[in-house]
Amino acid sequence: MKIFLVGMPGSGKSTLGKQIARLMEMHFIDLDVEIEHITHTSIRELFQQHGEDYFRELERDTLDQLVHKYENFVMATGGGTPCFHDNMKVMNKAGLSVFINIPSQEIIHRMSKKGMVERPLFQGMDTENLVAEFDKKFRHRIPFYKQSQIEISGDYVTAERIIHLISLPPKAKDSKN
């Protein structure tokens, strides 16, 4: 089984992905970490040195390689991964996609506490600009995220709740949670 976690930056994809992988005894992959490992460059530096288009092509290629390399995994994707190069179709064909839909206010609160250094698209913004840019990005990305086979939402999402939804029969998964 291949499980792809999608959602905005700060929604908890990496944290939840590690927990789900541990509980399900599966391999965990953080797509951004894999890209950094392959390129020996941080995501922030890739954006700065080569631009977003280059990064998105590299992201697509890395996703494709990992889908074919491993039979079972839980993957935390980048926030923009589903929105480029038919990546959402690739993920849905290869496995099960889960949209972690956390309210904007909660994500902004999390990102403000943690700092914006590792978020290239939100770097150097004050809170007002961060909220506006975040909302703009979310509105653009939501149609892609909504293509996920499972949606889980709320202020507090747990790995156990996601595993429960994954284990439901296909018909039960059709209703968004």
C-alpha positions as CSV (number, residue, x, y, z in Angstrom):
1,M,0.0,0.0,0.0
2,K,1.2,3.5,-0.9
3,I,-0.3,6.4,1.2
4,F,0.2,10.0,0.1
5,L,-0.5,12.8,2.6
6,V,-1.3,16.1,0.9
7,G,-2.2,19.5,2.3
8,M,-0.9,23.0,3.0
9,P,2.5,23.6,4.5
10,G,2.2,23.3,8.3
11,S,-0.8,20.9,8.2
12,G,1.2,18.2,9.9
13,K,1.9,15.9,6.9
14,S,5.4,15.0,8.0
15,T,4.6,14.5,11.7
16,L,1.5,12.5,11.0
17,G,3.2,10.5,8.2
18,K,5.9,9.4,10.6
19,Q,3.3,8.3,13.2
20,I,1.2,6.5,10.6
21,A,4.2,4.7,9.2
22,R,5.3,3.6,12.6
23,L,1.9,2.4,13.6
24,M,1.3,0.6,10.3
25,E,5.0,-0.7,10.2
26,M,5.6,0.9,6.8
27,H,8.5,2.9,5.3
28,F,8.1,6.7,5.8
29,I,9.2,9.1,3.0
30,D,9.2,12.9,3.2
31,L,9.3,14.0,-0.4
32,D,11.1,17.3,0.4
33,V,13.8,15.4,2.4
34,E,14.3,13.0,-0.5
35,I,14.8,15.9,-2.9
36,E,17.3,17.5,-0.5
37,H,19.2,14.2,-0.2
38,I,19.4,13.7,-3.9
39,T,20.5,17.3,-4.7
40,H,22.5,17.9,-1.5
41,T,20.7,21.2,-1.4
42,S,18.0,22.6,0.8
43,I,14.5,23.2,-0.7
44,R,15.0,26.9,0.1
45,E,18.3,27.0,-1.8
46,L,16.8,25.2,-4.8
47,F,14.1,27.8,-5.0
48,Q,16.6,30.6,-4.7
49,Q,19.1,29.2,-7.1
50,H,16.9,27.6,-9.8
51,G,13.4,28.9,-9.3
52,E,10.1,27.2,-8.7
53,D,9.7,25.7,-12.2
54,Y,13.0,23.8,-11.8
55,F,12.0,22.6,-8.3
56,R,8.6,21.4,-9.5
57,E,10.2,19.3,-12.3
58,L,12.6,17.8,-9.8
59,E,9.7,17.1,-7.5
60,R,7.7,15.4,-10.2
61,D,10.7,13.2,-11.2
62,T,11.5,12.3,-7.6
63,L,7.8,11.4,-6.9
64,D,7.8,9.2,-10.0
65,Q,11.0,7.4,-9.0
66,L,9.8,6.8,-5.5
67,V,6.4,5.5,-6.6
68,H,8.2,2.9,-8.7
69,K,11.0,2.1,-6.2
70,Y,8.9,1.1,-3.2
71,E,5.9,-1.2,-2.9
72,N,4.7,0.2,0.5
73,F,5.2,3.5,2.1
74,V,3.6,6.6,3.7
75,M,4.7,9.7,2.0
76,A,4.5,13.3,3.2
77,T,4.3,15.4,0.0
78,G,5.2,19.1,-0.3
79,G,2.3,21.5,-0.1
80,G,2.4,22.2,-3.8
81,T,3.2,18.7,-5.0
82,P,-0.4,17.9,-6.0
83,C,-0.8,21.1,-8.1
84,F,1.8,20.5,-10.7
85,H,2.6,18.0,-13.6
86,D,-0.5,15.8,-12.9
87,N,1.1,14.6,-9.6
88,M,-2.3,14.2,-8.0
89,K,-3.3,11.7,-10.8
90,V,0.0,9.9,-10.3
91,M,-0.6,9.6,-6.6
92,N,-4.2,8.5,-6.9
93,K,-3.2,5.8,-9.5
94,A,-0.3,4.5,-7.5
95,G,-2.0,4.4,-4.1
96,L,-4.3,6.2,-1.6
97,S,-4.2,10.0,-1.2
98,V,-5.2,11.7,2.0
99,F,-6.0,15.4,2.2
100,I,-5.2,16.8,5.7
101,N,-7.4,19.8,5.8
102,I,-6.4,21.9,8.8
103,P,-8.0,25.4,9.2
104,S,-5.9,28.3,7.9
105,Q,-5.8,30.0,11.3
106,E,-4.3,26.9,12.9
107,I,-1.7,26.4,10.2
108,I,-0.6,30.1,10.4
109,H,-0.4,29.9,14.1
110,R,1.8,26.8,13.8
111,M,4.0,28.3,11.2
112,S,4.4,31.6,13.1
113,K,5.5,29.7,16.2
114,K,8.0,27.5,14.2
115,G,9.3,30.2,12.0
116,M,9.2,30.6,8.2
117,V,12.9,29.9,7.4
118,E,12.1,26.5,5.8
119,R,9.0,27.7,3.9
120,P,10.3,29.2,0.7
121,L,7.0,30.5,-0.6
122,F,6.3,32.3,2.7
123,Q,9.7,33.6,3.7
124,G,10.2,37.1,5.0
125,M,6.5,37.9,5.3
126,D,4.9,39.7,8.2
127,T,1.7,38.2,9.7
128,E,-0.7,40.2,7.6
129,N,1.0,39.4,4.3
130,L,1.4,35.8,5.4
131,V,-2.3,35.4,6.0
132,A,-3.1,37.0,2.6
133,E,-0.6,34.9,0.7
134,F,-1.6,31.7,2.5
135,D,-5.2,32.2,1.7
136,K,-4.4,32.9,-2.0
137,K,-2.3,29.7,-2.2
138,F,-4.9,27.7,-0.4
139,R,-7.7,28.9,-2.8
140,H,-5.5,27.9,-5.7
141,R,-4.5,24.5,-4.3
142,I,-7.8,23.3,-2.8
143,P,-9.2,21.9,-6.2
144,F,-6.1,19.7,-6.4
145,Y,-6.3,18.6,-2.7
146,K,-10.0,17.8,-3.1
147,Q,-9.1,15.2,-5.7
148,S,-7.8,13.1,-2.8
149,Q,-9.5,9.8,-2.1
150,I,-9.8,10.7,1.6
151,E,-10.2,14.0,3.3
152,I,-9.8,14.5,7.0
153,S,-10.4,17.9,8.6
154,G,-10.4,19.7,11.9
155,D,-8.1,21.6,14.2
156,Y,-6.6,18.4,15.6
157,V,-6.0,15.4,13.3
158,T,-4.4,12.2,14.6
159,A,-2.6,9.4,13.0
160,E,-5.1,6.9,14.5
161,R,-8.0,8.8,12.9
162,I,-6.3,8.7,9.5
163,I,-5.5,4.9,9.9
164,H,-9.2,4.3,10.8
165,L,-10.3,6.1,7.6
166,I,-7.8,4.2,5.5
167,S,-9.1,0.9,6.8
168,L,-12.7,1.7,6.0
169,P,-14.3,-0.1,3.0
170,P,-14.1,1.9,-0.3
171,K,-17.7,3.1,-0.2
172,A,-17.2,4.6,3.3
173,K,-14.2,6.4,2.1
174,D,-16.3,8.2,-0.6
175,S,-17.8,10.5,2.1
176,K,-15.3,13.2,3.1
177,N,-14.6,13.2,6.8
